[in-house]
Amino acid sequence: MNKALKDMLIGVILGDAHIGRTGLDKAFISFEQSKNKLNYISHLHSLVKEGGLPLLDDSIKEYSREDLRYNKTNYSLHFRTKSLEVLRPLADQFLDPSGKKFIPTNIAELLTPRSLAFWIMVLRSAADGQQVKRGGVTLCTDSFKTDEIKILRDALKSNFNHS
């Protein structure tokens, strides 16, 4: 896997992409966005294909899901890679033994300008953060534990807060 593709995958995994293990030595990544984010998910789809990761299905699929809380139907677009050995190291870095996503302690080594850009793109296309009107970005980390957020904060500061 080339560095640009790996950086992109790290960024979207920090956001809302799902990574999962299969068997003893393989993993997959699935990508999902709301239907109105067709351009963004198409861009990710192209990058994954151009990066040489085989897809479960060559096309982006649409599906609907009933949201009973609001009595509404949500429409999403998604695609998924095949289960691949090359993705297993990422799964082992970002998943605990039960398969729950977490922030690895070495995230500073993994977090590049490109991966940060893709994490930010996720927030611009989904509900994972917000742009601050007076400048800056808020990255939502609600699904991570307090100690993981500290690791992320320290990595962001050391990697991007140059004097």
NORQUI-V567519 format. One line per field, one symbol per residue. phi: phi as a letter, one per 20 degrees, with the letter a starting at -180 (. if undefined). psi: psi as a letter, one per 30 degrees, with the letter a starting at -180 (. if undefined). burial: 1 if it has 16 or more other C-alpha atoms within 10 Angstrom, else 0. A space follows every 10 residues. Layout:
BEGIN
phi=???
psi=???
burial=???
END
This chain:
BEGIN
phi=.fffffgfff ffffedfddb ecmeccbccd cbbfgfdgff ffffgfffff fnefdfcfde ddbdbedffd lcdddcdbbb fffcffeggf fffdcfgene fbeffegffe edgfffffff gfffdbderb eegeoobdef cgedfgffff ffgfffffec dfe
psi=kleeeeeeee efefcgkkkl kkafglllkk kkllegheee eeeeeeeeef fgjklekflk lkllkkjfeg hlkkklkllk llkkeffeee efefklffgk klkkfgeeff jleeeeeeee eeeffahgal kkegkakkkk geflleeeee eeeeeeeeff ik.
burial=0000111111 1111111111 1000011111 1111100101 1101101100 0010100001 0000000000 0000011111 1111101101 1101100000 1111001100 1101111111 1111110111 0000000010 0000000110 1100110000 000
END
